[in-house]
Amino acid sequence: MRTRLFSAALAAAVIAAGPVAFAWAAPTHTIKPGETLSEIAAKVRIPVAELARANQIADPDRILAGRTLVLPAKGGGGGASTGYVVKAGDSLSGVAARLGVPEKALADANRIADPDRIKADQVLVLPAAAPTGAALPAGAALPASRAMTVPGTWVCPVDGATFANDFGSRRPDAPGASHQGVDLFAPRGTPVVAPVSGVLGRYPNDAGGLAFQLFGDDGVRYYGAHLEADGAVGPVKAGTVIGYVGTTGDARGTEPHLHFEFHPGGGAAVNPYATLVGACR
């Protein structure tokens, strides 16, 4: 099994002493009824073509209300942006110091006129010139000009699996719904392991079959589905076998795979593809 030091480090590993005071998430936008992709692109200041490409939208004139879009880095060729989720009690100066970036650069990058007015759950985009060594959110892509090493490991959940960036693709079995994870294909019975330490619970359901929820120590909720058999439950460490690849639930008749979801802060699903590429390839 391969493990790597990975830039999507666990927040708990980045700050060894004391409780984690902050959480990360890639910036997203949930489509509201009546919104068009061009309107959203104008609001977030990202070209329509980049926004469509990052979310695998074949027809920009056909988007569905309720879908969560991942916002690519501006001018970054479609990769996920880096961002910081504001917590209650945060100040812009404190966040800037924690990230190692100038407060004015952080304010300018987010068009913040009054540094004393930031809101809890607001996602702050890191300045393009953020220095090497600043922590990045789990699942975010590293811009080509940046590289970093952060203590901590993130283990590939299915060693040797093949996968593509199928997050957000349309589901033929559920009109109007989109794929909220990435499918990791491997032979039936291949072990599935915990990518991070945390607390594991079973989550059987009609669609997912034998499924699990892992509440990671990094503040991310991981969901996996279609297991052939269960593994450990309760507190687990990264690398612990928690199940085996299968086709239970609505995956019957398909190739064996693990449907893998990534929910920073326990919220909406965010594309885990970049994180998986860094850990599994």
Secondary structure, DSSP 8 states (H G I E B T S, - for coil): --EEE-SS--HHHHS-SS----EE---EEE--TT--HHHHHHHHT--HHHHHHHTT-S-TT---TT-EEE-B-TTTTT-B--EEE--TT--HHHHHHHHTS-HHHHHHHTT-S-TT---TT-EEE--TT--TT----TT----TT-----S-EEE-SSTT-B----TT-B-TTSTT-B--SEEEE--TT-EEE-SSSEEEEE--BTTTBEEEEEEETTSEEEEEEEEEEE---EEE-TT-EEEEEB--GGGTTS--EEEEEEEETT-S----HHHHHHHH-
